[in-house]
């Protein structure tokens, strides 16, 4: 006989649509990050990229994005249009990561805006100095973040298929 699933000790005071949207952001990001890493890995295997291949792949997305930009500049130095396209995709992914971080790493709770109670997220930034910000976000706004991530993923996959094979 299987045990019933454990229940969370801390109840989140957010609606099911917002909770689903947060999960959608996480799932969309997983696809983007995997596609990002696959293409970066393929490009780093090019013989001309040997001099920039790190001993250990950076864990931080921003550091991998920086490596990706270096790789694009090195391998596409003679193809400025393709280089510009790929760097724009990397920049879009970095921008989407910032939105994703607010959704995934924020603390979700009820918040009041203009006298109305709704869903809010508190985002804490540690650098350059400690700062906490309150953002009011509906399920639709969170789904928009998932859609932005999905659009970047599609562009990245399309670029890879058209230019790398």
MARSEVO-925335 format. One record per atom (N, C-alpha, C): x, y, z; residue number from 1. Coordinates in nm, 3 decimals. Each point is the difference from the previous one (the first is absolute). Layout:
REM MARSEVO-925335
<c1 X; c2 Y; c3 Z; nr NUM>
...
***
This chain:
REM MARSEVO-925335
<c1 0.084; c2 -0.118; c3 0.000; nr 1>
<c1 -0.084; c2 0.118; c3 0.000; nr 1>
<c1 0.089; c2 0.125; c3 0.000; nr 1>
<c1 -0.031; c2 0.093; c3 -0.087; nr 2>
<c1 0.080; c2 0.123; c3 -0.008; nr 2>
<c1 -0.046; c2 0.101; c3 0.104; nr 2>
<c1 0.097; c2 0.075; c3 0.045; nr 3>
<c1 -0.030; c2 0.104; c3 0.099; nr 3>
<c1 -0.062; c2 0.121; c3 -0.071; nr 3>
<c1 -0.091; c2 0.068; c3 0.067; nr 4>
<c1 -0.054; c2 0.122; c3 -0.062; nr 4>
<c1 0.111; c2 0.105; c3 -0.009; nr 4>
<c1 -0.008; c2 0.087; c3 -0.101; nr 5>
<c1 0.105; c2 0.102; c3 -0.014; nr 5>
<c1 0.001; c2 0.094; c3 0.121; nr 5>
<c1 0.119; c2 0.045; c3 0.032; nr 6>
<c1 0.012; c2 0.096; c3 0.110; nr 6>
<c1 -0.059; c2 0.134; c3 -0.043; nr 6>
<c1 -0.049; c2 0.072; c3 0.097; nr 7>
<c1 -0.055; c2 0.133; c3 -0.027; nr 7>
<c1 0.101; c2 0.104; c3 0.046; nr 7>
<c1 0.008; c2 0.112; c3 -0.073; nr 8>
<c1 0.093; c2 0.105; c3 0.041; nr 8>
<c1 -0.033; c2 0.053; c3 0.139; nr 8>
<c1 0.104; c2 0.033; c3 0.073; nr 9>
<c1 -0.018; c2 0.057; c3 0.134; nr 9>
<c1 -0.038; c2 0.147; c3 -0.006; nr 9>
<c1 0.045; c2 0.068; c3 -0.105; nr 10>
<c1 -0.031; c2 0.142; c3 -0.018; nr 10>
<c1 -0.096; c2 0.012; c3 -0.119; nr 10>
<c1 -0.118; c2 0.051; c3 0.025; nr 11>
<c1 -0.097; c2 0.018; c3 -0.107; nr 11>
<c1 0.026; c2 0.132; c3 -0.072; nr 11>
<c1 0.005; c2 -0.006; c3 -0.132; nr 12>
<c1 0.020; c2 0.120; c3 -0.081; nr 12>
<c1 -0.136; c2 0.062; c3 -0.027; nr 12>
<c1 -0.012; c2 0.127; c3 0.024; nr 13>
<c1 -0.128; c2 0.068; c3 -0.019; nr 13>
<c1 -0.008; c2 0.060; c3 -0.140; nr 13>
<c1 0.009; c2 -0.089; c3 -0.098; nr 14>
<c1 -0.014; c2 0.042; c3 -0.139; nr 14>
<c1 -0.097; c2 -0.094; c3 -0.070; nr 14>
<c1 -0.064; c2 0.050; c3 -0.101; nr 15>
<c1 -0.101; c2 -0.078; c3 -0.070; nr 15>
<c1 0.064; c2 -0.106; c3 -0.091; nr 15>
<c1 -0.081; c2 -0.098; c3 -0.039; nr 16>
<c1 0.049; c2 -0.110; c3 -0.082; nr 16>
<c1 0.052; c2 0.046; c3 -0.136; nr 16>
<c1 -0.063; c2 0.101; c3 -0.059; nr 17>
<c1 0.045; c2 0.049; c3 -0.131; nr 17>
<c1 0.140; c2 0.059; c3 0.009; nr 17>
<c1 0.028; c2 0.072; c3 0.107; nr 18>
<c1 0.134; c2 0.058; c3 0.018; nr 18>
<c1 0.101; c2 -0.110; c3 0.028; nr 18>
<c1 -0.038; c2 -0.095; c3 0.082; nr 19>
<c1 0.089; c2 -0.112; c3 0.029; nr 19>
<c1 0.034; c2 -0.077; c3 -0.128; nr 19>
<c1 -0.100; c2 -0.023; c3 -0.083; nr 20>
<c1 0.022; c2 -0.067; c3 -0.128; nr 20>
<c1 0.093; c2 0.083; c3 -0.089; nr 20>
<c1 -0.022; c2 0.130; c3 -0.003; nr 21>
<c1 0.083; c2 0.088; c3 -0.083; nr 21>
<c1 0.146; c2 -0.001; c3 0.046; nr 21>
<c1 0.022; c2 -0.003; c3 0.131; nr 22>
<c1 0.137; c2 -0.008; c3 0.052; nr 22>
<c1 0.065; c2 -0.129; c3 -0.048; nr 22>
<c1 -0.073; c2 -0.110; c3 0.007; nr 23>
<c1 0.051; c2 -0.127; c3 -0.051; nr 23>
<c1 0.028; c2 0.005; c3 -0.149; nr 23>
<c1 -0.084; c2 0.071; c3 -0.073; nr 24>
<c1 0.019; c2 0.014; c3 -0.145; nr 24>
<c1 0.130; c2 0.075; c3 -0.029; nr 24>
<c1 0.028; c2 0.104; c3 0.078; nr 25>
<c1 0.126; c2 0.074; c3 -0.016; nr 25>
<c1 0.118; c2 -0.094; c3 0.023; nr 25>
<c1 -0.007; c2 -0.079; c3 0.107; nr 26>
<c1 0.110; c2 -0.093; c3 0.031; nr 26>
<c1 0.020; c2 -0.102; c3 -0.112; nr 26>
<c1 -0.110; c2 -0.054; c3 -0.051; nr 27>
<c1 0.010; c2 -0.101; c3 -0.107; nr 27>
<c1 0.053; c2 0.061; c3 -0.129; nr 27>
<c1 -0.047; c2 0.119; c3 -0.036; nr 28>
<c1 0.048; c2 0.066; c3 -0.121; nr 28>
<c1 0.149; c2 0.033; c3 0.012; nr 28>
<c1 0.041; c2 0.045; c3 0.120; nr 29>
<c1 0.141; c2 0.032; c3 0.020; nr 29>
<c1 0.087; c2 -0.124; c3 -0.015; nr 29>
<c1 -0.046; c2 -0.113; c3 0.049; nr 30>
<c1 0.078; c2 -0.123; c3 -0.011; nr 30>
<c1 0.028; c2 -0.033; c3 -0.146; nr 30>
<c1 -0.101; c2 0.017; c3 -0.086; nr 31>
<c1 0.019; c2 -0.026; c3 -0.143; nr 31>
<c1 0.101; c2 0.099; c3 -0.058; nr 31>
<c1 -0.016; c2 0.128; c3 0.031; nr 32>
<c1 0.092; c2 0.101; c3 -0.054; nr 32>
<c1 0.143; c2 -0.028; c3 0.045; nr 32>
<c1 0.018; c2 -0.027; c3 0.128; nr 33>
<c1 0.136; c2 -0.019; c3 0.051; nr 33>
<c1 0.067; c2 -0.122; c3 -0.062; nr 33>
<c1 -0.075; c2 -0.107; c3 -0.019; nr 34>
<c1 0.057; c2 -0.120; c3 -0.063; nr 34>
<c1 0.037; c2 0.029; c3 -0.145; nr 34>
<c1 -0.088; c2 0.064; c3 -0.075; nr 35>
<c1 0.032; c2 0.033; c3 -0.140; nr 35>
<c1 0.120; c2 0.095; c3 -0.008; nr 35>
<c1 0.006; c2 0.095; c3 0.090; nr 36>
<c1 0.110; c2 0.095; c3 0.009; nr 36>
<c1 0.132; c2 -0.075; c3 0.021; nr 36>
<c1 0.001; c2 -0.090; c3 0.099; nr 37>
<c1 0.121; c2 -0.075; c3 0.032; nr 37>
<c1 0.040; c2 -0.097; c3 -0.111; nr 37>
<c1 -0.098; c2 -0.059; c3 -0.067; nr 38>
<c1 0.030; c2 -0.091; c3 -0.111; nr 38>
<c1 0.069; c2 0.075; c3 -0.112; nr 38>
<c1 -0.054; c2 0.115; c3 -0.040; nr 39>
<c1 0.061; c2 0.075; c3 -0.109; nr 39>
<c1 0.138; c2 0.052; c3 0.041; nr 39>
<c1 0.012; c2 0.050; c3 0.121; nr 40>
<c1 0.131; c2 0.046; c3 0.048; nr 40>
<c1 0.100; c2 -0.115; c3 -0.005; nr 40>
<c1 -0.040; c2 -0.116; c3 0.048; nr 41>
<c1 0.088; c2 -0.116; c3 -0.002; nr 41>
<c1 0.042; c2 -0.040; c3 -0.140; nr 41>
<c1 -0.093; c2 0.005; c3 -0.093; nr 42>
<c1 0.033; c2 -0.033; c3 -0.140; nr 42>
<c1 0.100; c2 0.099; c3 -0.058; nr 42>
<c1 -0.021; c2 0.128; c3 0.028; nr 43>
<c1 0.092; c2 0.101; c3 -0.053; nr 43>
<c1 0.138; c2 -0.009; c3 0.064; nr 43>
<c1 0.004; c2 -0.034; c3 0.128; nr 44>
<c1 0.130; c2 -0.012; c3 0.067; nr 44>
<c1 0.081; c2 -0.120; c3 -0.049; nr 44>
<c1 -0.066; c2 -0.094; c3 -0.068; nr 45>
<c1 0.073; c2 -0.115; c3 -0.056; nr 45>
<c1 0.067; c2 0.034; c3 -0.133; nr 45>
<c1 -0.030; c2 0.116; c3 -0.054; nr 46>
<c1 0.064; c2 0.042; c3 -0.126; nr 46>
<c1 0.148; c2 0.018; c3 0.028; nr 46>
<c1 0.086; c2 -0.048; c3 -0.092; nr 47>
<c1 0.145; c2 0.010; c3 0.023; nr 47>
<c1 0.048; c2 0.143; c3 0.029; nr 47>
<c1 -0.061; c2 0.099; c3 -0.063; nr 48>
<c1 0.043; c2 0.139; c3 0.022; nr 48>
<c1 -0.035; c2 0.052; c3 0.139; nr 48>
<c1 -0.088; c2 -0.070; c3 0.070; nr 49>
<c1 -0.042; c2 0.045; c3 0.133; nr 49>
<c1 0.086; c2 -0.058; c3 0.112; nr 49>
<c1 0.097; c2 -0.084; c3 -0.035; nr 50>
<c1 0.082; c2 -0.066; c3 0.104; nr 50>
<c1 0.059; c2 0.097; c3 0.101; nr 50>
<c1 0.044; c2 0.115; c3 -0.047; nr 51>
<c1 0.069; c2 0.093; c3 0.090; nr 51>
<c1 -0.092; c2 0.065; c3 0.105; nr 51>
<c1 -0.132; c2 -0.008; c3 -0.018; nr 52>
<c1 -0.090; c2 0.060; c3 0.100; nr 52>
<c1 -0.077; c2 -0.105; c3 0.080; nr 52>
<c1 0.020; c2 -0.128; c3 -0.029; nr 53>
<c1 -0.072; c2 -0.105; c3 0.073; nr 53>
<c1 0.049; c2 -0.001; c3 0.145; nr 53>
<c1 -0.093; c2 0.017; c3 0.095; nr 54>
<c1 0.043; c2 0.001; c3 0.141; nr 54>
<c1 0.028; c2 -0.142; c3 0.050; nr 54>
<c1 0.082; c2 -0.010; c3 0.103; nr 55>
<c1 0.027; c2 -0.131; c3 0.060; nr 55>
<c1 -0.128; c2 -0.055; c3 0.062; nr 55>
<c1 -0.075; c2 0.089; c3 0.062; nr 56>
<c1 -0.128; c2 -0.036; c3 0.060; nr 56>
<c1 -0.105; c2 0.097; c3 -0.053; nr 56>
<c1 -0.110; c2 -0.055; c3 -0.050; nr 57>
<c1 -0.106; c2 0.085; c3 -0.053; nr 57>
<c1 -0.059; c2 0.083; c3 0.115; nr 57>
<c1 -0.015; c2 0.132; c3 -0.020; nr 58>
<c1 -0.058; c2 0.084; c3 0.106; nr 58>
<c1 -0.141; c2 -0.046; c3 0.036; nr 58>
<c1 -0.031; c2 0.005; c3 0.127; nr 59>
<c1 -0.134; c2 -0.037; c3 0.045; nr 59>
<c1 -0.097; c2 0.117; c3 -0.016; nr 59>
<c1 0.049; c2 0.119; c3 0.021; nr 60>
<c1 -0.083; c2 0.120; c3 -0.009; nr 60>
<c1 -0.045; c2 0.023; c3 -0.145; nr 60>
<c1 -0.129; c2 0.029; c3 -0.017; nr 61>
<c1 -0.051; c2 0.026; c3 -0.134; nr 61>
<c1 0.069; c2 0.121; c3 -0.062; nr 61>
<c1 0.020; c2 0.106; c3 0.079; nr 62>
<c1 0.065; c2 0.120; c3 -0.053; nr 62>
<c1 0.141; c2 -0.029; c3 -0.049; nr 62>
<c1 0.072; c2 -0.085; c3 0.071; nr 63>
<c1 0.136; c2 -0.034; c3 -0.043; nr 63>
<c1 -0.002; c2 -0.085; c3 -0.127; nr 63>
<c1 -0.098; c2 -0.091; c3 -0.009; nr 64>
<c1 -0.012; c2 -0.079; c3 -0.124; nr 64>
<c1 -0.040; c2 0.090; c3 -0.116; nr 64>
<c1 -0.085; c2 0.098; c3 0.026; nr 65>
<c1 -0.039; c2 0.095; c3 -0.106; nr 65>
<c1 0.121; c2 0.080; c3 -0.046; nr 65>
<c1 0.085; c2 0.041; c3 0.093; nr 66>
<c1 0.123; c2 0.073; c3 -0.036; nr 66>
<c1 0.090; c2 -0.088; c3 -0.086; nr 66>
<c1 0.015; c2 -0.127; c3 0.037; nr 67>
<c1 0.079; c2 -0.095; c3 -0.078; nr 67>
<c1 -0.061; c2 -0.018; c3 -0.139; nr 67>
<c1 -0.133; c2 -0.009; c3 -0.006; nr 68>
<c1 -0.072; c2 -0.016; c3 -0.127; nr 68>
<c1 0.027; c2 0.120; c3 -0.091; nr 68>
<c1 -0.004; c2 0.121; c3 0.056; nr 69>
<c1 0.029; c2 0.120; c3 -0.080; nr 69>
<c1 0.143; c2 -0.004; c3 -0.054; nr 69>
<c1 0.095; c2 -0.039; c3 0.085; nr 70>
<c1 0.140; c2 -0.012; c3 -0.045; nr 70>
<c1 0.010; c2 -0.101; c3 -0.114; nr 70>
<c1 -0.068; c2 -0.111; c3 0.015; nr 71>
<c1 0.002; c2 -0.106; c3 -0.101; nr 71>
<c1 -0.060; c2 0.051; c3 -0.131; nr 71>
<c1 -0.111; c2 0.072; c3 0.009; nr 72>
<c1 -0.064; c2 0.055; c3 -0.120; nr 72>
<c1 0.093; c2 0.099; c3 -0.070; nr 72>
<c1 0.064; c2 0.086; c3 0.077; nr 73>
<c1 0.093; c2 0.098; c3 -0.059; nr 73>
<c1 0.118; c2 -0.069; c3 -0.067; nr 73>
<c1 0.050; c2 -0.106; c3 0.062; nr 74>
<c1 0.114; c2 -0.072; c3 -0.054; nr 74>
<c1 -0.036; c2 -0.078; c3 -0.126; nr 74>
<c1 -0.106; c2 -0.079; c3 0.007; nr 75>
<c1 -0.034; c2 -0.088; c3 -0.112; nr 75>
<c1 -0.069; c2 0.072; c3 -0.115; nr 75>
<c1 -0.068; c2 0.110; c3 0.030; nr 76>
<c1 -0.075; c2 0.071; c3 -0.103; nr 76>
<c1 0.063; c2 0.136; c3 -0.032; nr 76>
<c1 0.129; c2 0.013; c3 0.023; nr 77>
<c1 0.070; c2 0.128; c3 -0.023; nr 77>
<c1 -0.013; c2 0.046; c3 -0.145; nr 77>
<c1 -0.013; c2 -0.094; c3 -0.092; nr 78>
<c1 -0.008; c2 0.035; c3 -0.142; nr 78>
<c1 -0.144; c2 0.000; c3 -0.052; nr 78>
<c1 -0.098; c2 -0.019; c3 0.090; nr 79>
<c1 -0.141; c2 -0.001; c3 -0.038; nr 79>
<c1 -0.077; c2 0.093; c3 0.095; nr 79>
<c1 0.014; c2 0.130; c3 -0.019; nr 80>
<c1 -0.056; c2 0.096; c3 0.096; nr 80>
<c1 -0.152; c2 -0.010; c3 0.018; nr 80>
<c1 -0.073; c2 -0.032; c3 -0.104; nr 81>
<c1 -0.146; c2 -0.009; c3 0.014; nr 81>
<c1 -0.039; c2 -0.117; c3 0.091; nr 81>
<c1 0.063; c2 -0.115; c3 -0.022; nr 82>
<c1 -0.029; c2 -0.116; c3 0.085; nr 82>
<c1 0.046; c2 0.024; c3 0.144; nr 82>
<c1 0.116; c2 0.062; c3 0.015; nr 83>
<c1 0.052; c2 0.030; c3 0.133; nr 83>
<c1 -0.097; c2 0.092; c3 0.074; nr 83>
<c1 -0.049; c2 0.102; c3 -0.069; nr 84>
<c1 -0.094; c2 0.095; c3 0.061; nr 84>
<c1 -0.129; c2 -0.072; c3 0.041; nr 84>
<c1 -0.051; c2 -0.089; c3 -0.086; nr 85>
<c1 -0.121; c2 -0.076; c3 0.033; nr 85>
<c1 0.020; c2 -0.084; c3 0.125; nr 85>
<c1 0.111; c2 -0.074; c3 0.004; nr 86>
<c1 0.023; c2 -0.090; c3 0.113; nr 86>
<c1 0.021; c2 0.078; c3 0.129; nr 86>
<c1 0.074; c2 0.108; c3 -0.005; nr 87>
<c1 0.021; c2 0.080; c3 0.121; nr 87>
<c1 -0.131; c2 0.062; c3 0.047; nr 87>
<c1 -0.087; c2 0.039; c3 -0.092; nr 88>
<c1 -0.132; c2 0.053; c3 0.038; nr 88>
<c1 -0.082; c2 -0.107; c3 0.072; nr 88>
<c1 0.009; c2 -0.125; c3 -0.047; nr 89>
<c1 -0.072; c2 -0.110; c3 0.066; nr 89>
<c1 0.056; c2 -0.022; c3 0.140; nr 89>
<c1 0.132; c2 0.002; c3 0.013; nr 90>
<c1 0.064; c2 -0.016; c3 0.131; nr 90>
<c1 -0.044; c2 0.113; c3 0.094; nr 90>
<c1 -0.004; c2 0.122; c3 -0.052; nr 91>
<c1 -0.044; c2 0.115; c3 0.080; nr 91>
<c1 -0.147; c2 -0.014; c3 0.042; nr 91>
<c1 -0.084; c2 -0.049; c3 -0.092; nr 92>
<c1 -0.141; c2 -0.023; c3 0.032; nr 92>
<c1 -0.015; c2 -0.106; c3 0.109; nr 92>
<c1 0.082; c2 -0.105; c3 -0.008; nr 93>
<c1 -0.004; c2 -0.105; c3 0.102; nr 93>
<c1 0.042; c2 0.056; c3 0.136; nr 93>
<c1 0.101; c2 0.085; c3 0.000; nr 94>
<c1 0.046; c2 0.062; c3 0.125; nr 94>
<c1 -0.109; c2 0.090; c3 0.059; nr 94>
<c1 -0.068; c2 0.074; c3 -0.085; nr 95>
<c1 -0.110; c2 0.086; c3 0.045; nr 95>
<c1 -0.115; c2 -0.085; c3 0.056; nr 95>
<c1 -0.032; c2 -0.110; c3 -0.069; nr 96>
<c1 -0.106; c2 -0.091; c3 0.046; nr 96>
<c1 0.037; c2 -0.063; c3 0.134; nr 96>
<c1 0.129; c2 -0.027; c3 0.020; nr 97>
<c1 0.045; c2 -0.059; c3 0.126; nr 97>
<c1 -0.030; c2 0.093; c3 0.117; nr 97>
<c1 0.016; c2 0.128; c3 -0.021; nr 98>
<c1 -0.028; c2 0.096; c3 0.108; nr 98>
<c1 -0.148; c2 -0.005; c3 0.039; nr 98>
<c1 -0.088; c2 -0.007; c3 -0.100; nr 99>
<c1 -0.144; c2 -0.010; c3 0.027; nr 99>
<c1 -0.032; c2 -0.132; c3 0.069; nr 99>
<c1 0.062; c2 -0.107; c3 -0.050; nr 100>
<c1 -0.020; c2 -0.133; c3 0.058; nr 100>
<c1 0.044; c2 -0.002; c3 0.146; nr 100>
<c1 0.113; c2 0.061; c3 0.029; nr 101>
<c1 0.051; c2 0.001; c3 0.138; nr 101>
<c1 -0.098; c2 0.066; c3 0.095; nr 101>
<c1 -0.063; c2 0.109; c3 -0.043; nr 102>
<c1 -0.098; c2 0.066; c3 0.086; nr 102>
<c1 -0.116; c2 -0.095; c3 0.032; nr 102>
<c1 -0.046; c2 -0.073; c3 -0.101; nr 103>
<c1 -0.112; c2 -0.093; c3 0.018; nr 103>
<c1 0.041; c2 -0.119; c3 0.086; nr 103>
<c1 0.112; c2 -0.062; c3 -0.033; nr 104>
<c1 0.039; c2 -0.125; c3 0.064; nr 104>
<c1 0.063; c2 0.021; c3 0.138; nr 104>
<c1 0.078; c2 0.105; c3 0.016; nr 105>
<c1 0.070; c2 0.020; c3 0.127; nr 105>
<c1 -0.069; c2 0.098; c3 0.093; nr 105>
<c1 -0.113; c2 0.056; c3 -0.044; nr 106>
<c1 -0.073; c2 0.092; c3 0.086; nr 106>
<c1 -0.085; c2 -0.074; c3 0.102; nr 106>
<c1 -0.045; c2 0.074; c3 0.101; nr 107>
<c1 -0.090; c2 -0.056; c3 0.100; nr 107>
<c1 -0.141; c2 0.045; c3 -0.034; nr 107>
<c1 -0.085; c2 -0.096; c3 -0.033; nr 108>
<c1 -0.137; c2 0.029; c3 -0.042; nr 108>
<c1 -0.092; c2 0.009; c3 0.121; nr 108>
<c1 -0.093; c2 0.097; c3 -0.006; nr 109>
<c1 -0.092; c2 0.023; c3 0.111; nr 109>
<c1 -0.112; c2 0.091; c3 -0.048; nr 109>
<c1 -0.094; c2 0.027; c3 0.089; nr 110>
<c1 -0.104; c2 0.097; c3 -0.032; nr 110>
<c1 0.056; c2 0.140; c3 0.019; nr 110>
<c1 -0.043; c2 0.091; c3 -0.085; nr 111>
<c1 0.044; c2 0.139; c3 0.012; nr 111>
<c1 -0.117; c2 0.092; c3 -0.025; nr 111>
<c1 0.012; c2 0.123; c3 0.046; nr 112>
<c1 -0.107; c2 0.097; c3 -0.016; nr 112>
<c1 0.049; c2 0.111; c3 -0.094; nr 112>
<c1 -0.083; c2 0.030; c3 -0.099; nr 113>
<c1 0.032; c2 0.107; c3 -0.093; nr 113>
<c1 -0.126; c2 0.082; c3 -0.022; nr 113>
<c1 0.008; c2 0.129; c3 0.032; nr 114>
<c1 -0.114; c2 0.091; c3 -0.014; nr 114>
<c1 -0.124; c2 -0.056; c3 0.070; nr 114>
<c1 0.023; c2 -0.056; c3 0.118; nr 115>
<c1 -0.111; c2 -0.051; c3 0.081; nr 115>
<c1 -0.049; c2 -0.138; c3 -0.038; nr 115>
<c1 0.051; c2 -0.056; c3 -0.108; nr 116>
<c1 -0.044; c2 -0.134; c3 -0.043; nr 116>
<c1 0.107; c2 -0.103; c3 0.035; nr 116>
<c1 -0.047; c2 -0.116; c3 0.044; nr 117>
<c1 0.092; c2 -0.109; c3 0.033; nr 117>
<c1 0.023; c2 -0.083; c3 -0.125; nr 117>
<c1 0.126; c2 -0.032; c3 -0.025; nr 118>
<c1 0.036; c2 -0.082; c3 -0.116; nr 118>
<c1 0.129; c2 -0.073; c3 0.027; nr 118>
<c1 0.052; c2 -0.062; c3 -0.101; nr 119>
<c1 0.123; c2 -0.076; c3 0.013; nr 119>
<c1 0.120; c2 0.093; c3 -0.017; nr 119>
<c1 0.100; c2 -0.020; c3 0.085; nr 120>
<c1 0.122; c2 0.081; c3 -0.007; nr 120>
<c1 0.120; c2 -0.091; c3 0.023; nr 120>
<c1 0.115; c2 0.049; c3 -0.042; nr 121>
<c1 0.125; c2 -0.073; c3 0.022; nr 121>
<c1 0.102; c2 0.099; c3 0.055; nr 121>
<c1 0.069; c2 -0.041; c3 0.104; nr 122>
<c1 0.109; c2 0.080; c3 0.054; nr 122>
<c1 0.130; c2 -0.058; c3 -0.054; nr 122>
<c1 0.076; c2 0.086; c3 -0.065; nr 123>
<c1 0.127; c2 -0.040; c3 -0.061; nr 123>
<c1 0.112; c2 0.066; c3 0.079; nr 123>
<c1 0.097; c2 -0.081; c3 0.039; nr 124>
<c1 0.114; c2 0.049; c3 0.076; nr 124>
<c1 0.124; c2 -0.005; c3 -0.088; nr 124>
<c1 0.068; c2 0.110; c3 -0.009; nr 125>
<c1 0.127; c2 0.009; c3 -0.073; nr 125>
<c1 0.111; c2 0.017; c3 0.103; nr 125>
<c1 0.106; c2 -0.077; c3 -0.011; nr 126>
<c1 0.111; c2 0.009; c3 0.094; nr 126>
<c1 0.110; c2 0.093; c3 -0.049; nr 126>
<c1 0.009; c2 0.018; c3 -0.133; nr 127>
<c1 0.108; c2 0.081; c3 -0.056; nr 127>
<c1 -0.056; c2 0.109; c3 -0.088; nr 127>
<c1 0.060; c2 0.115; c3 -0.008; nr 128>
<c1 0.123; c2 0.041; c3 0.069; nr 128>
<c1 -0.023; c2 0.026; c3 0.149; nr 128>
<c1 -0.125; c2 0.022; c3 0.037; nr 129>
<c1 -0.032; c2 0.013; c3 0.143; nr 129>
<c1 -0.137; c2 -0.061; c3 0.022; nr 129>
<c1 -0.030; c2 -0.035; c3 0.123; nr 130>
<c1 -0.126; c2 -0.064; c3 0.033; nr 130>
<c1 -0.117; c2 0.091; c3 -0.036; nr 130>
<c1 -0.099; c2 -0.060; c3 -0.066; nr 131>
<c1 -0.118; c2 0.077; c3 -0.040; nr 131>
<c1 -0.117; c2 -0.098; c3 -0.016; nr 131>
<c1 -0.112; c2 0.031; c3 0.060; nr 132>
<c1 -0.121; c2 -0.081; c3 -0.015; nr 132>
<c1 -0.103; c2 0.084; c3 -0.075; nr 132>
<c1 -0.062; c2 -0.061; c3 -0.099; nr 133>
<c1 -0.102; c2 0.070; c3 -0.080; nr 133>
<c1 -0.127; c2 -0.083; c3 -0.004; nr 133>
<c1 -0.112; c2 0.068; c3 0.005; nr 134>
<c1 -0.130; c2 -0.065; c3 -0.009; nr 134>
<c1 -0.055; c2 0.023; c3 -0.140; nr 134>
<c1 -0.037; c2 -0.109; c3 -0.067; nr 135>
<c1 -0.060; c2 0.009; c3 -0.134; nr 135>
<c1 -0.138; c2 -0.065; c3 0.007; nr 135>
<c1 -0.099; c2 0.069; c3 -0.050; nr 136>
<c1 -0.134; c2 -0.058; c3 -0.011; nr 136>
<c1 -0.006; c2 -0.069; c3 -0.136; nr 136>
<c1 -0.029; c2 -0.129; c3 0.001; nr 137>
<c1 -0.003; c2 -0.076; c3 -0.126; nr 137>
<c1 -0.120; c2 -0.092; c3 -0.002; nr 137>
<c1 -0.077; c2 0.009; c3 -0.105; nr 138>
<c1 -0.113; c2 -0.090; c3 -0.019; nr 138>
<c1 0.049; c2 -0.127; c3 -0.068; nr 138>
<c1 -0.085; c2 -0.101; c3 -0.003; nr 139>
<c1 0.034; c2 -0.124; c3 -0.070; nr 139>
<c1 0.030; c2 0.030; c3 -0.147; nr 139>
<c1 -0.076; c2 0.091; c3 -0.060; nr 140>
<c1 0.022; c2 0.035; c3 -0.142; nr 140>
<c1 0.138; c2 0.063; c3 -0.020; nr 140>
<c1 0.042; c2 0.083; c3 0.093; nr 141>
<c1 0.133; c2 0.062; c3 -0.012; nr 141>
<c1 0.111; c2 -0.105; c3 0.014; nr 141>
<c1 -0.021; c2 -0.097; c3 0.087; nr 142>
<c1 0.099; c2 -0.107; c3 0.015; nr 142>
<c1 0.002; c2 -0.086; c3 -0.126; nr 142>
<c1 -0.117; c2 -0.027; c3 -0.057; nr 143>
<c1 -0.007; c2 -0.076; c3 -0.127; nr 143>
<c1 0.072; c2 0.076; c3 -0.111; nr 143>
<c1 -0.005; c2 0.134; c3 0.004; nr 144>
<c1 0.073; c2 0.079; c3 -0.100; nr 144>
<c1 0.151; c2 -0.024; c3 0.011; nr 144>
<c1 0.050; c2 -0.018; c3 0.121; nr 145>
<c1 0.142; c2 -0.032; c3 0.018; nr 145>
<c1 0.030; c2 -0.136; c3 -0.064; nr 145>
<c1 -0.089; c2 -0.097; c3 0.023; nr 146>
<c1 0.018; c2 -0.133; c3 -0.063; nr 146>
<c1 0.000; c2 0.013; c3 -0.152; nr 146>
<c1 -0.088; c2 0.085; c3 -0.053; nr 147>
<c1 -0.007; c2 0.019; c3 -0.146; nr 147>
<c1 0.127; c2 0.065; c3 -0.054; nr 147>
<c1 0.054; c2 0.097; c3 0.072; nr 148>
<c1 0.126; c2 0.065; c3 -0.042; nr 148>
<c1 0.111; c2 -0.104; c3 -0.007; nr 148>
<c1 0.010; c2 -0.083; c3 0.103; nr 149>
<c1 0.102; c2 -0.105; c3 0.002; nr 149>
<c1 -0.019; c2 -0.094; c3 -0.117; nr 149>
<c1 -0.124; c2 -0.038; c3 -0.027; nr 150>
<c1 -0.031; c2 -0.090; c3 -0.111; nr 150>
<c1 0.039; c2 0.060; c3 -0.134; nr 150>
<c1 -0.024; c2 0.129; c3 -0.018; nr 151>
<c1 0.037; c2 0.067; c3 -0.125; nr 151>
<c1 0.152; c2 0.000; c3 -0.021; nr 151>
<c1 0.075; c2 0.022; c3 0.108; nr 152>
<c1 0.146; c2 -0.003; c3 -0.010; nr 152>
<c1 0.045; c2 -0.142; c3 -0.036; nr 152>
<c1 -0.062; c2 -0.099; c3 0.063; nr 153>
<c1 0.034; c2 -0.140; c3 -0.029; nr 153>
<c1 -0.023; c2 -0.032; c3 -0.147; nr 153>
<c1 -0.115; c2 0.040; c3 -0.051; nr 154>
<c1 -0.031; c2 -0.026; c3 -0.141; nr 154>
<c1 0.102; c2 0.066; c3 -0.091; nr 154>
<c1 0.036; c2 0.123; c3 0.028; nr 155>
<c1 0.099; c2 0.072; c3 -0.081; nr 155>
<c1 0.135; c2 -0.070; c3 0.005; nr 155>
<c1 0.040; c2 -0.044; c3 0.118; nr 156>
<c1 0.127; c2 -0.070; c3 0.016; nr 156>
<c1 0.001; c2 -0.132; c3 -0.078; nr 156>
<c1 -0.107; c2 -0.078; c3 0.013; nr 157>
<c1 -0.008; c2 -0.127; c3 -0.072; nr 157>
<c1 0.001; c2 0.025; c3 -0.151; nr 157>
<c1 -0.078; c2 0.099; c3 -0.044; nr 158>
<c1 -0.004; c2 0.032; c3 -0.143; nr 158>
<c1 0.138; c2 0.039; c3 -0.049; nr 158>
<c1 0.069; c2 0.087; c3 0.073; nr 159>
<c1 0.133; c2 0.046; c3 -0.041; nr 159>
<c1 0.095; c2 -0.119; c3 -0.010; nr 159>
<c1 -0.004; c2 -0.088; c3 0.100; nr 160>
<c1 0.089; c2 -0.117; c3 0.000; nr 160>
<c1 -0.029; c2 -0.091; c3 -0.119; nr 160>
<c1 -0.127; c2 -0.024; c3 -0.029; nr 161>
<c1 -0.036; c2 -0.087; c3 -0.112; nr 161>
<c1 0.040; c2 0.060; c3 -0.135; nr 161>
<c1 -0.017; c2 0.129; c3 -0.013; nr 162>
<c1 0.030; c2 0.066; c3 -0.128; nr 162>
<c1 0.150; c2 0.018; c3 -0.023; nr 162>
<c1 0.078; c2 0.012; c3 0.108; nr 163>
<c1 0.140; c2 0.038; c3 -0.016; nr 163>
<c1 0.102; c2 -0.103; c3 0.046; nr 163>
<c1 -0.042; c2 -0.094; c3 0.083; nr 164>
<c1 0.093; c2 -0.101; c3 0.048; nr 164>
<c1 -0.038; c2 -0.138; c3 -0.050; nr 164>
<c1 -0.129; c2 -0.023; c3 -0.013; nr 165>
<c1 -0.046; c2 -0.128; c3 -0.053; nr 165>
<c1 -0.041; c2 -0.097; c3 0.105; nr 165>
***
